[in-house]
Amino acid sequence: MKVLVACEFSGVVREAFRKRGHDAWSCDLEPAMDKSPYHFQRTVSHVWDRLSWDLLIAHPPCTHLAVSGARWWSLRPLEQELAAAFFMDCIAAPVPRVCVENPIGAMSRLYRKPDQIIQPWMFGHGETKATCLWMRGLPLLVPTQIVEGRKPRCHYESPGIKNCLTRQQRRSITLQGIADAMASQWGGL
């Protein structure tokens, strides 16, 4: 299966699919954190318009869409409009199977309610971080390892640079258990 993971610099989801034998690539404006050769450093529309894909998993930036930033929405309407337009471009991508993820936020109002809301503790990580999934041509993810612990790691993570990554970059990295579930459950379709 040819898999494109959009707006992913970490390579976590890409590598989960590659480990299962899929032709998976990531794409982001930033270089690949793992320096992988299976990464396009460019706009994602450039990639999906020129190559054929079976599955798109997109992580569009949530800075102007997440409910955690709602107090600034009225001050940045153009930024929110552009972010929502890019989100919708991902939804409408010319790929048969699509998953677009984002936190709880404006897209539930501007587009529609998500198909599914997942938590890290459903996939082996003892923490909370509600993640919405809007899907086309894909089944819901089935929890793989429900664990104890409901700590909001991302919420309390300190700002600044740590291990050469910004807080925003650290928070955007998909947890391994979720990436593995996507690869194992959607990779066989």
GUVEX-617507 format. One record per residue: residue in three letters; y, z, x of N, C-alpha, C in turn; residue number from 1. Coordinates in Angstrom, 1 decimal, decimal comma. Layout:
# residues N
+-----+---------+--------+--------+----------+--------+---------+---------+--------+--------+-----+
! res ! n_north !   n_up ! n_east ! ca_north !  ca_up ! ca_east ! c_north !   c_up ! c_east !   n !
+-----+---------+--------+--------+----------+--------+---------+---------+--------+--------+-----+
! ALA !       Y !      Z !      X !        Y !      Z !       X !       Y !      Z !      X ! NUM !
...
+-----+---------+--------+--------+----------+--------+---------+---------+--------+--------+-----+
This chain:
# residues 189
+-----+---------+--------+--------+----------+--------+---------+---------+--------+--------+-----+
! res ! n_north !   n_up ! n_east ! ca_north !  ca_up ! ca_east ! c_north !   c_up ! c_east !   n !
+-----+---------+--------+--------+----------+--------+---------+---------+--------+--------+-----+
! MET !    -1,2 !    0,0 !    0,8 !      0,0 !    0,0 !     0,0 !     1,2 !    0,0 !    0,9 !   1 !
! LYS !     2,3 !   -0,8 !    0,5 !      3,5 !   -0,8 !     1,2 !     4,5 !    0,2 !    0,6 !   2 !
! VAL !     4,9 !    1,2 !    1,4 !      5,7 !    2,3 !     0,8 !     7,0 !    2,3 !    1,6 !   3 !
! LEU !     8,1 !    2,4 !    0,8 !      9,4 !    2,6 !     1,4 !    10,0 !    3,9 !    0,9 !   4 !
! VAL !    10,3 !    4,8 !    1,9 !     10,9 !    6,1 !     1,6 !    12,4 !    6,0 !    2,0 !   5 !
! ALA !    13,2 !    5,9 !    0,9 !     14,7 !    5,7 !     1,1 !    15,4 !    7,0 !    1,3 !   6 !
! CYS !    16,4 !    6,9 !    2,2 !     17,3 !    8,0 !     2,4 !    16,5 !    9,2 !    3,0 !   7 !
! GLU !    15,6 !    8,9 !    3,9 !     14,8 !    9,9 !     4,6 !    14,9 !    9,6 !    6,1 !   8 !
! PHE !    15,6 !   10,6 !    6,8 !     15,7 !   10,5 !     8,3 !    14,6 !   11,3 !    9,0 !   9 !
! SER !    14,0 !   12,3 !    8,2 !     13,0 !   13,2 !     8,8 !    11,6 !   12,5 !    9,1 !  10 !
! GLY !    11,3 !   11,6 !    8,2 !     10,0 !   11,0 !     8,4 !     8,8 !   11,7 !    7,8 !  11 !
! VAL !     9,0 !   12,9 !    7,1 !      8,0 !   13,7 !     6,6 !     7,2 !   12,9 !    5,5 !  12 !
! VAL !     7,8 !   12,3 !    4,6 !      7,1 !   11,6 !     3,5 !     6,5 !   10,3 !    4,1 !  13 !
! ARG !     7,2 !    9,6 !    4,9 !      6,7 !    8,4 !     5,5 !     5,4 !    8,7 !    6,3 !  14 !
! GLU !     5,4 !    9,8 !    7,1 !      4,2 !   10,1 !     7,9 !     3,0 !   10,6 !    7,0 !  15 !
! ALA !     3,3 !   11,2 !    5,9 !      2,2 !   11,7 !     5,0 !     1,5 !   10,4 !    4,5 !  16 !
! PHE !     2,2 !    9,4 !    4,2 !      1,6 !    8,1 !     3,7 !     0,9 !    7,4 !    4,9 !  17 !
! ARG !     1,5 !    7,4 !    6,0 !      0,9 !    6,7 !     7,2 !    -0,4 !    7,3 !    7,6 !  18 !
! LYS !    -0,4 !    8,6 !    7,5 !     -1,7 !    9,4 !     7,9 !    -2,8 !    9,0 !    6,9 !  19 !
! ARG !    -2,5 !    8,5 !    5,8 !     -3,5 !    8,1 !     4,8 !    -3,8 !    6,5 !    4,9 !  20 !
! GLY !    -3,2 !    5,9 !    5,9 !     -3,5 !    4,5 !     6,1 !    -2,6 !    3,5 !    5,4 !  21 !
! HIS !    -1,5 !    4,0 !    4,9 !     -0,5 !    3,1 !     4,2 !     0,5 !    2,5 !    5,2 !  22 !
! ASP !     1,0 !    1,4 !    4,8 !      2,1 !    0,8 !     5,6 !     3,4 !    1,3 !    5,1 !  23 !
! ALA !     3,8 !    2,5 !    5,6 !      4,9 !    3,3 !     5,1 !     6,1 !    3,2 !    6,1 !  24 !
! TRP !     7,3 !    3,1 !    5,5 !      8,5 !    3,0 !     6,3 !     9,5 !    3,9 !    5,7 !  25 !
! SER !    10,4 !    4,5 !    6,5 !     11,6 !    5,2 !     6,1 !    12,8 !    4,4 !    6,3 !  26 !
! CYS !    13,9 !    4,7 !    5,6 !     15,1 !    4,0 !     5,7 !    16,3 !    5,0 !    5,5 !  27 !
! ASP !    17,2 !    5,0 !    6,4 !     18,4 !    5,9 !     6,3 !    19,5 !    5,3 !    7,2 !  28 !
! LEU !    20,7 !    5,7 !    6,9 !     21,8 !    5,3 !     7,8 !    21,8 !    6,1 !    9,1 !  29 !
! GLU !    21,1 !    7,2 !    9,1 !     20,9 !    8,0 !    10,3 !    19,6 !    7,5 !   11,0 !  30 !
! PRO !    19,5 !    7,7 !   12,3 !     18,3 !    7,4 !    13,1 !    17,2 !    8,3 !   12,7 !  31 !
! ALA !    16,0 !    7,9 !   12,9 !     14,8 !    8,7 !    12,6 !    14,8 !    9,9 !   13,5 !  32 !
! MET !    14,6 !   11,1 !   12,8 !     14,6 !   12,3 !    13,6 !    13,4 !   12,4 !   14,6 !  33 !
! ASP !    12,3 !   11,7 !   14,1 !     11,1 !   11,7 !    15,0 !    11,0 !   10,5 !   15,9 !  34 !
! LYS !    12,1 !    9,7 !   15,9 !     12,3 !    8,5 !    16,7 !    11,2 !    7,5 !   16,5 !  35 !
! SER !    10,6 !    7,5 !   15,2 !      9,6 !    6,6 !    14,8 !    10,0 !    5,1 !   14,8 !  36 !
! PRO !     9,1 !    4,2 !   15,2 !      9,5 !    2,8 !    15,1 !     9,3 !    2,3 !   13,7 !  37 !
! TYR !     8,8 !    3,2 !   12,8 !      8,6 !    2,8 !    11,4 !     9,8 !    3,3 !   10,5 !  38 !
! HIS !    11,0 !    3,0 !   11,0 !     12,2 !    3,5 !    10,4 !    13,3 !    2,4 !   10,5 !  39 !
! PHE !    13,9 !    2,1 !    9,3 !     15,0 !    1,1 !     9,3 !    16,3 !    2,0 !    9,3 !  40 !
! GLN !    17,2 !    1,7 !   10,2 !     18,5 !    2,4 !    10,2 !    19,5 !    1,4 !    9,6 !  41 !
! ARG !    19,6 !    1,4 !    8,3 !     20,5 !    0,6 !     7,6 !    20,5 !    0,9 !    6,1 !  42 !
! THR !    21,3 !    0,2 !    5,3 !     21,3 !    0,5 !     3,9 !    20,0 !    0,1 !    3,3 !  43 !
! VAL !    19,5 !    0,9 !    2,3 !     18,2 !    0,7 !     1,7 !    18,2 !   -0,5 !    0,9 !  44 !
! SER !    19,3 !   -0,9 !    0,3 !     19,2 !   -2,2 !    -0,6 !    19,0 !   -3,4 !    0,3 !  45 !
! HIS !    19,5 !   -3,3 !    1,6 !     19,2 !   -4,4 !     2,5 !    17,7 !   -4,6 !    2,7 !  46 !
! VAL !    17,0 !   -3,4 !    2,8 !     15,5 !   -3,4 !     3,0 !    14,7 !   -3,8 !    1,8 !  47 !
! TRP !    15,1 !   -3,3 !    0,6 !     14,2 !   -3,6 !    -0,6 !    14,5 !   -5,0 !   -1,1 !  48 !
! ASP !    15,7 !   -5,5 !   -0,8 !     16,0 !   -6,9 !    -1,2 !    15,3 !   -7,9 !   -0,4 !  49 !
! ARG !    14,9 !   -7,6 !    0,9 !     14,4 !   -8,6 !     1,8 !    12,9 !   -8,5 !    2,0 !  50 !
! LEU !    12,3 !   -7,4 !    1,7 !     10,9 !   -7,2 !     1,9 !    10,2 !   -6,8 !    0,6 !  51 !
! SER !     9,0 !   -7,0 !    0,4 !      8,2 !   -6,6 !    -0,8 !     7,6 !   -5,2 !   -0,6 !  52 !
! TRP !     7,7 !   -4,4 !   -1,6 !      7,2 !   -3,0 !    -1,6 !     6,4 !   -2,7 !   -2,8 !  53 !
! ASP !     5,4 !   -1,9 !   -2,7 !      4,6 !   -1,4 !    -3,8 !     5,1 !   -0,1 !   -4,4 !  54 !
! LEU !     5,7 !    0,7 !   -3,6 !      6,2 !    2,0 !    -4,0 !     7,5 !    2,4 !   -3,3 !  55 !
! LEU !     8,5 !    2,9 !   -4,0 !      9,7 !    3,4 !    -3,5 !     9,8 !    4,8 !   -3,8 !  56 !
! ILE !    10,0 !    5,7 !   -2,8 !     10,4 !    7,1 !    -3,1 !    11,8 !    7,2 !   -2,5 !  57 !
! ALA !    12,7 !    7,5 !   -3,3 !     14,1 !    7,6 !    -2,9 !    14,7 !    9,0 !   -3,0 !  58 !
! HIS !    15,4 !    9,4 !   -2,0 !     16,1 !   10,7 !    -1,9 !    17,6 !   10,4 !   -1,8 !  59 !
! PRO !    18,3 !    9,9 !   -2,8 !     19,7 !    9,6 !    -2,7 !    20,5 !   10,9 !   -2,5 !  60 !
! PRO !    21,6 !   10,8 !   -1,7 !     22,4 !   11,9 !    -1,4 !    22,8 !   12,6 !   -2,7 !  61 !
! CYS !    22,8 !   14,0 !   -2,7 !     23,0 !   14,7 !    -3,9 !    24,4 !   15,5 !   -3,8 !  62 !
! THR !    25,1 !   15,3 !   -2,7 !     26,3 !   16,1 !    -2,5 !    27,3 !   16,1 !   -3,7 !  63 !
! HIS !    27,4 !   15,0 !   -4,4 !     28,4 !   14,9 !    -5,5 !    27,6 !   14,8 !   -6,9 !  64 !
! LEU !    26,3 !   15,1 !   -6,9 !     25,5 !   15,1 !    -8,1 !    24,9 !   16,5 !   -8,4 !  65 !
! ALA !    24,6 !   17,3 !   -7,4 !     23,9 !   18,5 !    -7,6 !    24,8 !   19,6 !   -8,4 !  66 !
! VAL !    24,1 !   20,3 !   -9,2 !     24,8 !   21,3 !   -10,0 !    25,5 !   22,4 !   -9,1 !  67 !
! SER !    24,9 !   22,6 !   -7,9 !     25,5 !   23,6 !    -7,0 !    26,9 !   23,2 !   -6,6 !  68 !
! GLY !    27,3 !   21,9 !   -6,7 !     28,6 !   21,5 !    -6,4 !    29,5 !   21,2 !   -7,6 !  69 !
! ALA !    29,0 !   21,6 !   -8,8 !     29,7 !   21,3 !   -10,1 !    31,2 !   21,7 !  -10,1 !  70 !
! ARG !    31,5 !   22,8 !   -9,4 !     32,9 !   23,2 !    -9,4 !    33,9 !   22,2 !   -8,8 !  71 !
! TRP !    33,4 !   21,3 !   -8,0 !     34,2 !   20,2 !    -7,3 !    34,1 !   18,9 !   -8,0 !  72 !
! TRP !    33,3 !   18,7 !   -9,1 !     33,1 !   17,4 !    -9,7 !    34,5 !   16,9 !  -10,2 !  73 !
! SER !    35,3 !   17,7 !  -10,9 !     36,5 !   17,2 !   -11,4 !    37,5 !   16,8 !  -10,3 !  74 !
! LEU !    37,3 !   17,3 !   -9,1 !     38,2 !   17,0 !    -8,0 !    37,8 !   15,7 !   -7,3 !  75 !
! ARG !    36,6 !   15,3 !   -7,5 !     36,0 !   14,1 !    -6,8 !    35,3 !   13,1 !   -7,8 !  76 !
! PRO !    36,0 !   12,7 !   -8,8 !     35,3 !   11,8 !    -9,7 !    34,9 !   10,5 !   -9,1 !  77 !
! LEU !    35,6 !    9,9 !   -8,2 !     35,2 !    8,6 !    -7,6 !    33,9 !    8,8 !   -6,8 !  78 !
! GLU !    33,9 !    9,9 !   -6,0 !     32,7 !   10,2 !    -5,2 !    31,4 !   10,4 !   -6,1 !  79 !
! GLN !    31,6 !   11,0 !   -7,2 !     30,5 !   11,2 !    -8,1 !    30,1 !    9,9 !   -8,8 !  80 !
! GLU !    31,1 !    9,1 !   -9,1 !     30,8 !    7,8 !    -9,7 !    30,0 !    6,9 !   -8,7 !  81 !
! LEU !    30,4 !    6,9 !   -7,5 !     29,7 !    6,1 !    -6,4 !    28,3 !    6,7 !   -6,2 !  82 !
! ALA !    28,1 !    8,0 !   -6,2 !     26,8 !    8,6 !    -6,0 !    25,9 !    8,3 !   -7,1 !  83 !
! ALA !    26,4 !    8,4 !   -8,3 !     25,6 !    8,0 !    -9,5 !    25,2 !    6,6 !   -9,5 !  84 !
! ALA !    26,1 !    5,7 !   -9,1 !     25,8 !    4,3 !    -9,1 !    24,7 !    4,0 !   -8,1 !  85 !
! PHE !    24,7 !    4,7 !   -6,9 !     23,7 !    4,5 !    -5,9 !    22,3 !    5,0 !   -6,5 !  86 !
! PHE !    22,4 !    6,2 !   -7,1 !     21,2 !    6,7 !    -7,8 !    20,6 !    5,7 !   -8,7 !  87 !
! MET !    21,4 !    5,1 !   -9,5 !     20,9 !    4,1 !   -10,5 !    20,4 !    2,8 !   -9,8 !  88 !
! ASP !    21,0 !    2,5 !   -8,7 !     20,5 !    1,3 !    -7,9 !    19,0 !    1,6 !   -7,5 !  89 !
! CYS !    18,8 !    2,9 !   -7,1 !     17,4 !    3,3 !    -6,7 !    16,5 !    3,2 !   -7,9 !  90 !
! ILE !    16,9 !    3,7 !   -9,0 !     16,1 !    3,6 !   -10,2 !    15,7 !    2,1 !  -10,5 !  91 !
! ALA !    16,7 !    1,2 !  -10,4 !     16,5 !   -0,2 !   -10,8 !    16,0 !   -1,0 !   -9,7 !  92 !
! ALA !    15,6 !   -0,5 !   -8,5 !     15,1 !   -1,2 !    -7,4 !    14,0 !   -2,2 !   -7,8 !  93 !
! PRO !    13,9 !   -3,3 !   -7,2 !     12,9 !   -4,3 !    -7,5 !    11,5 !   -4,0 !   -6,9 !  94 !
! VAL !    11,0 !   -2,8 !   -7,3 !      9,8 !   -2,3 !    -6,8 !     9,0 !   -1,8 !   -8,0 !  95 !
! PRO !     7,7 !   -2,1 !   -8,1 !      6,9 !   -1,8 !    -9,3 !     6,8 !   -0,3 !   -9,6 !  96 !
! ARG !     6,7 !    0,6 !   -8,5 !      6,6 !    2,0 !    -8,7 !     7,7 !    2,7 !   -8,0 !  97 !
! VAL !     8,4 !    3,5 !   -8,7 !      9,6 !    4,2 !    -8,2 !     9,6 !    5,7 !   -8,5 !  98 !
! CYS !    10,0 !    6,5 !   -7,5 !     10,3 !    7,9 !    -7,8 !    11,6 !    8,2 !   -7,1 !  99 !
! VAL !    12,6 !    8,7 !   -7,9 !     13,9 !    9,1 !    -7,3 !    14,0 !   10,6 !   -7,5 ! 100 !
! GLU !    14,2 !   11,3 !   -6,4 !     14,3 !   12,7 !    -6,5 !    15,8 !   13,2 !   -6,2 ! 101 !
! ASN !    16,1 !   14,3 !   -6,9 !     17,4 !   14,9 !    -6,7 !    17,3 !   16,3 !   -7,3 ! 102 !
! PRO !    18,2 !   17,2 !   -6,9 !     18,2 !   18,5 !    -7,5 !    18,7 !   18,5 !   -8,9 ! 103 !
! ILE !    18,6 !   19,6 !   -9,6 !     19,2 !   19,6 !   -11,0 !    20,7 !   19,4 !  -10,8 ! 104 !
! GLY !    21,2 !   18,5 !  -11,7 !     22,6 !   18,1 !   -11,6 !    23,0 !   17,1 !  -12,6 ! 105 !
! ALA !    24,0 !   16,3 !  -12,2 !     24,7 !   15,4 !   -13,2 !    23,8 !   14,3 !  -13,7 ! 106 !
! MET !    22,8 !   13,9 !  -13,0 !     22,0 !   12,7 !   -13,5 !    21,3 !   13,0 !  -14,8 ! 107 !
! SER !    21,0 !   14,3 !  -15,1 !     20,4 !   14,6 !   -16,3 !    21,3 !   14,3 !  -17,5 ! 108 !
! ARG !    22,6 !   14,3 !  -17,2 !     23,6 !   14,0 !   -18,2 !    24,0 !   12,5 !  -18,2 ! 109 !
! LEU !    24,2 !   12,0 !  -17,0 !     24,7 !   10,6 !   -16,8 !    23,6 !    9,6 !  -17,0 ! 110 !
! TYR !    22,3 !   10,0 !  -16,8 !     21,2 !    9,0 !   -16,9 !    20,3 !    9,5 !  -18,0 ! 111 !
! ARG !    19,4 !   10,4 !  -17,7 !     18,5 !   11,0 !   -18,6 !    17,9 !   12,2 !  -18,0 ! 112 !
! LYS !    17,1 !   13,0 !  -18,8 !     16,4 !   14,1 !   -18,2 !    15,3 !   13,6 !  -17,3 ! 113 !
! PRO !    15,0 !   14,4 !  -16,2 !     14,0 !   13,9 !   -15,3 !    12,6 !   13,9 !  -16,0 ! 114 !
! ASP !    11,7 !   13,1 !  -15,4 !     10,3 !   13,1 !   -15,9 !     9,6 !   14,4 !  -15,5 ! 115 !
! GLN !    10,0 !   15,0 !  -14,4 !      9,3 !   16,2 !   -13,9 !    10,2 !   17,0 !  -13,1 ! 116 !
! ILE !    10,1 !   18,4 !  -13,1 !     10,8 !   19,2 !   -12,2 !     9,7 !   20,0 !  -11,4 ! 117 !
! ILE !     9,7 !   19,9 !  -10,1 !      8,7 !   20,5 !    -9,2 !     9,4 !   21,6 !   -8,4 ! 118 !
! GLN !     8,5 !   22,5 !   -7,9 !      9,0 !   23,6 !    -7,1 !     8,1 !   23,6 !   -5,8 ! 119 !
! PRO !     8,6 !   24,0 !   -4,7 !      7,8 !   24,1 !    -3,5 !     6,6 !   25,0 !   -3,6 ! 120 !
! TRP !     6,7 !   26,1 !   -4,4 !      5,6 !   27,1 !    -4,6 !     4,4 !   26,4 !   -5,3 ! 121 !
! MET !     4,6 !   25,3 !   -5,9 !      3,5 !   24,6 !    -6,5 !     2,7 !   23,8 !   -5,5 ! 122 !
! PHE !     3,2 !   23,7 !   -4,3 !      2,6 !   22,8 !    -3,3 !     2,4 !   23,5 !   -1,9 ! 123 !
! GLY !     2,2 !   24,9 !   -2,0 !      1,9 !   25,7 !    -0,8 !     3,0 !   26,3 !   -0,1 ! 124 !
! HIS !     4,2 !   26,2 !   -0,6 !      5,4 !   26,8 !     0,1 !     5,9 !   27,9 !   -0,8 ! 125 !
! GLY !     6,0 !   29,2 !   -0,3 !      6,4 !   30,3 !    -1,1 !     7,9 !   30,4 !   -1,3 ! 126 !
! GLU !     8,5 !   29,4 !   -1,9 !      9,9 !   29,4 !    -2,1 !    10,3 !   28,6 !   -3,3 ! 127 !
! THR !    11,6 !   28,7 !   -3,7 !     12,1 !   28,0 !    -4,8 !    13,1 !   26,9 !   -4,4 ! 128 !
! LYS !    13,0 !   25,8 !   -5,0 !     14,0 !   24,7 !    -4,8 !    13,7 !   23,7 !   -5,9 ! 129 !
! ALA !    14,2 !   23,9 !   -7,1 !     13,9 !   23,0 !    -8,2 !    14,3 !   21,5 !   -7,8 ! 130 !
! THR !    13,3 !   20,6 !   -7,9 !     13,5 !   19,2 !    -7,5 !    13,1 !   18,4 !   -8,7 ! 131 !
! CYS !    14,1 !   17,6 !   -9,1 !     13,8 !   16,7 !   -10,3 !    13,3 !   15,4 !   -9,8 ! 132 !
! LEU !    12,3 !   14,8 !  -10,6 !     11,8 !   13,5 !   -10,3 !    11,9 !   12,6 !  -11,5 ! 133 !
! TRP !    12,6 !   11,5 !  -11,2 !     12,7 !   10,4 !   -12,2 !    11,7 !    9,3 !  -11,8 ! 134 !
! MET !    10,8 !    8,9 !  -12,6 !      9,7 !    8,0 !   -12,1 !     9,6 !    6,8 !  -13,0 ! 135 !
! ARG !     9,1 !    5,7 !  -12,4 !      8,7 !    4,5 !   -13,1 !     7,4 !    4,0 !  -12,5 ! 136 !
! GLY !     6,4 !    3,9 !  -13,4 !      5,1 !    3,4 !   -13,0 !     4,2 !    4,4 !  -12,2 ! 137 !
! LEU !     4,6 !    5,7 !  -12,3 !      3,9 !    6,7 !   -11,5 !     3,5 !    7,9 !  -12,5 ! 138 !
! PRO !     2,4 !    8,5 !  -12,2 !      2,0 !    9,7 !   -13,0 !     2,8 !   10,9 !  -12,4 ! 139 !
! LEU !     2,8 !   12,0 !  -13,2 !      3,4 !   13,2 !   -12,8 !     2,6 !   13,8 !  -11,6 ! 140 !
! LEU !     3,3 !   14,5 !  -10,7 !      2,6 !   15,1 !    -9,6 !     1,9 !   16,4 !  -10,1 ! 141 !
! VAL !     0,6 !   16,5 !   -9,7 !     -0,2 !   17,7 !   -10,1 !    -0,1 !   18,7 !   -9,0 ! 142 !
! PRO !     0,3 !   20,0 !   -9,3 !      0,4 !   21,0 !    -8,3 !    -0,9 !   21,1 !   -7,5 ! 143 !
! THR !    -0,8 !   21,2 !   -6,2 !     -2,0 !   21,2 !    -5,3 !    -2,4 !   22,6 !   -4,8 ! 144 !
! GLN !    -1,4 !   23,5 !   -4,6 !     -1,7 !   24,8 !    -4,1 !    -0,6 !   25,8 !   -4,6 ! 145 !
! ILE !    -0,8 !   26,4 !   -5,7 !      0,2 !   27,4 !    -6,2 !     0,1 !   28,7 !   -5,4 ! 146 !
! VAL !     1,2 !   29,1 !   -4,9 !      1,2 !   30,3 !    -4,0 !     2,2 !   31,3 !   -4,5 ! 147 !
! GLU !     2,1 !   32,5 !   -4,0 !      3,0 !   33,6 !    -4,4 !     4,3 !   33,4 !   -3,6 ! 148 !
! GLY !     5,3 !   34,1 !   -4,0 !      6,6 !   33,9 !    -3,3 !     7,5 !   33,0 !   -4,0 ! 149 !
! ARG !     8,7 !   33,5 !   -4,2 !      9,7 !   32,8 !    -5,0 !    11,1 !   33,0 !   -4,3 ! 150 !
! LYS !    11,2 !   32,8 !   -3,0 !     12,4 !   33,0 !    -2,3 !    13,2 !   31,7 !   -2,2 ! 151 !
! PRO !    14,5 !   31,7 !   -2,5 !     15,3 !   30,5 !    -2,4 !    15,8 !   30,3 !   -0,9 ! 152 !
! ARG !    15,0 !   29,8 !   -0,1 !     15,3 !   29,7 !     1,4 !    16,5 !   28,8 !    1,5 ! 153 !
! CYS !    16,6 !   27,7 !    0,9 !     17,8 !   26,8 !     1,1 !    19,1 !   27,5 !    0,6 ! 154 !
! HIS !    19,0 !   28,2 !   -0,5 !     20,2 !   28,8 !    -1,0 !    20,9 !   29,8 !    0,0 ! 155 !
! TYR !    20,1 !   30,5 !    0,8 !     20,6 !   31,5 !     1,7 !    20,6 !   31,0 !    3,1 ! 156 !
! GLU !    20,3 !   29,8 !    3,4 !     20,4 !   29,2 !     4,7 !    21,8 !   29,2 !    5,2 ! 157 !
! SER !    22,0 !   29,7 !    6,4 !     23,4 !   29,7 !     7,0 !    23,9 !   28,4 !    7,3 ! 158 !
! PRO !    25,2 !   28,2 !    7,2 !     25,8 !   26,9 !     7,6 !    25,8 !   26,7 !    9,1 ! 159 !
! GLY !    26,3 !   25,5 !    9,5 !     26,4 !   25,2 !    10,9 !    25,2 !   24,5 !   11,4 ! 160 !
! ILE !    25,2 !   24,2 !   12,7 !     24,2 !   23,4 !    13,4 !    23,1 !   24,3 !   13,9 ! 161 !
! LYS !    21,8 !   24,0 !   13,6 !     20,7 !   24,8 !    14,1 !    19,6 !   23,7 !   14,5 ! 162 !
! ASN !    19,1 !   23,8 !   15,7 !     18,1 !   22,8 !    16,2 !    18,6 !   21,4 !   16,1 ! 163 !
! CYS !    19,9 !   21,2 !   16,3 !     20,6 !   19,9 !    16,3 !    20,7 !   19,3 !   14,9 ! 164 !
! LEU !    20,4 !   20,1 !   13,9 !     20,5 !   19,6 !    12,5 !    21,6 !   20,4 !   11,8 ! 165 !
! THR !    22,4 !   19,7 !   10,9 !     23,3 !   20,4 !    10,0 !    22,6 !   21,1 !    8,9 ! 166 !
! ARG !    23,2 !   22,0 !    8,2 !     22,6 !   22,7 !     7,1 !    22,2 !   21,6 !    6,0 ! 167 !
! GLN !    23,1 !   20,6 !    5,8 !     22,8 !   19,6 !     4,8 !    21,5 !   18,8 !    5,2 ! 168 !
! GLN !    21,4 !   18,5 !    6,5 !     20,2 !   17,8 !     6,9 !    18,9 !   18,7 !    6,8 ! 169 !
! ARG !    19,0 !   19,9 !    7,2 !     17,9 !   20,8 !     7,1 !    17,4 !   21,0 !    5,6 ! 170 !
! ARG !    18,4 !   21,1 !    4,7 !     18,1 !   21,3 !     3,3 !    17,4 !   20,0 !    2,7 ! 171 !
! SER !    17,7 !   18,9 !    3,3 !     17,3 !   17,6 !     2,7 !    15,8 !   17,2 !    3,1 ! 172 !
! ILE !    15,3 !   17,9 !    4,0 !     13,9 !   17,5 !     4,5 !    12,9 !   18,0 !    3,5 ! 173 !
! THR !    12,1 !   17,0 !    3,1 !     11,0 !   17,3 !     2,1 !     9,9 !   18,2 !    2,7 ! 174 !
! LEU !     9,5 !   19,2 !    2,0 !      8,5 !   20,1 !     2,5 !     7,1 !   19,3 !    2,6 ! 175 !
! GLN !     6,3 !   19,7 !    3,6 !      5,1 !   19,0 !     3,9 !     4,1 !   19,0 !    2,7 ! 176 !
! GLY !     4,0 !   20,1 !    2,0 !      3,1 !   20,1 !     0,8 !     3,4 !   19,1 !   -0,3 ! 177 !
! ILE !     4,7 !   19,0 !   -0,5 !      5,2 !   18,0 !    -1,5 !     4,9 !   16,6 !   -1,0 ! 178 !
! ALA !     5,2 !   16,3 !    0,2 !      5,0 !   15,0 !     0,8 !     3,5 !   14,6 !    0,8 ! 179 !
! ASP !     2,6 !   15,6 !    1,1 !      1,2 !   15,4 !     1,1 !     0,7 !   15,1 !   -0,3 ! 180 !
! ALA !     1,2 !   15,8 !   -1,3 !      0,9 !   15,6 !    -2,7 !     1,3 !   14,2 !   -3,2 ! 181 !
! MET !     2,4 !   13,7 !   -2,8 !      2,9 !   12,4 !    -3,1 !     1,9 !   11,3 !   -2,5 ! 182 !
! ALA !     1,6 !   11,5 !   -1,2 !      0,8 !   10,6 !    -0,6 !    -0,6 !   10,5 !   -1,1 ! 183 !
! SER !    -1,2 !   11,7 !   -1,4 !     -2,6 !   11,8 !    -1,9 !    -2,7 !   11,3 !   -3,3 ! 184 !
! GLN !    -1,7 !   11,6 !   -4,1 !     -1,8 !   11,3 !    -5,6 !    -1,3 !    9,9 !   -5,9 ! 185 !
! TRP !    -0,2 !    9,5 !   -5,2 !      0,3 !    8,2 !    -5,5 !    -0,2 !    7,1 !   -4,6 ! 186 !
! GLY !    -0,7 !    7,5 !   -3,5 !     -1,2 !    6,5 !    -2,5 !    -2,4 !    5,7 !   -2,9 ! 187 !
! GLY !    -3,1 !    6,2 !   -3,9 !     -4,3 !    5,5 !    -4,4 !    -4,1 !    4,6 !   -5,6 ! 188 !
! LEU !    -2,8 !    4,5 !   -6,0 !     -2,6 !    3,7 !    -7,2 !    -2,6 !    2,2 !   -7,0 ! 189 !
+-----+---------+--------+--------+----------+--------+---------+---------+--------+--------+-----+
